[in-house]
Amino acid sequence: MNRHHRKGRAAVKKMSRKQDDNRKHGAIHSLTAQVMSVILLTLIPIIALTILLSGMLIRAVQSELITAYQNELRLHMQNVDSRTQGLEEELNDTINSYWFFFSGNADNPQIEAFNLHRHLREVRSRFDDVTKWMFLVSFTPEPDAMLSYNDDEYTYADSVSVRDYLCSLPTEEYGSRTYRPHIIGEEPYLMYSVLNQEKTVSIGFLIPARLLLAPVNTDGNSGRTFLHCRGGKLLGPEGEMEEQVSDLPREGILQNGREIRICIPSSYENYSFVKVLNRTELISRLPVLQRGLMILSLLLILIIPAVWGILKRNVLLPLERLRSAMQEVEQDHLDYRMTEERSSQDFRYMQQEFNAMAAEIQNLRIQAYEREIEKLQIEADNIRLQVSPHMLMNALNMIYNLALSKNYKVIQQFTMCLSDYFRYSLENHEETVPLSDELRFVESYVNVQKIRFPGRFIY
């Protein structure tokens, strides 16, 4: 038992040294830290490179898309400028042709007005892609308007609404030779007009905003296009927008948060086209490769916790349980057994082998104890055997001396006690014996000593 105690203390000291070494190395040398370091060192450069490449491609494609939209808007503005400039020239030619009417010196104003109305109808039909309304407004004696419009798109009720609106405008709204925004019956227009010197007659045309914006608003994913007019008004196909646009440049690109605004001004007039692009919509129009890179970047970011979770559940936690089980064995808890948990086949095999190893160590330890006890018993027996020959020599000398004195009765008594003593010592190897046998053995021994040393023993 003393040797077992020494072994136990040695095992405890060894375990303490190992624990001190583990604390000395720190958590950085643990398997968990090393696995996490490998994952991060492997995936982070790949993720960073993928994000960098996808960002560069996205910016490049966005720049190309913005440039394409800008060129499309510029070409459309050039076409609109060309057509409106032609319409303005036709209007000036009309004023020159009917100069007497506009100056108030016509011989027959009614015939001139009739001819002028027919002429305006012909001009409007030639520029039907630009204007749907041409008008002639007279301010004397009462405001009145003569209209030429496309009756395939507008009704008589629409013409009444336009006539009433034109007659309600003050004279200052006419004759500016610029394009001014107006909302007539919820529909936005750009109005261009010329006022005679006497301020009695004005001639001009109305351009529906939807007509100008339709060619660049065909694709709903390409953003929305508006007319930016003098005074900061923003006209859409369906009416005036409430959004503040005072910070818009005359020409160029303004990037503000999630929106990108492309401004293309008219070369001749005081209005601009403004296309508003949404960054999210632009990304949705990116090619499959660029979107694939973006998705790959996001997936790689999500892979890190996923891979870590899988490794932790399937590798690190089983290893941690195995390490804890080994520490239990190191602390002489030989009856400790690992419980089978859901894990890979390899770890289940390791758990089974550990339990078998722990059981075998426990059996070996028990066998070692038994061998130790057996060895101690043998040593005890040897001690007894070492004492008995010495006593035997003394006994033989005693018999010899008694024989010289011819005391045969004492020789017989001495020989019988000595025989009982040696028989019990040499034949009995059990750990537990009856008390009566032990008492007879003691009595035989004491009788031998009484004969050897007469008068010295009393019991």
Disulfide bonds with the S-S distance in Angstrom:
none
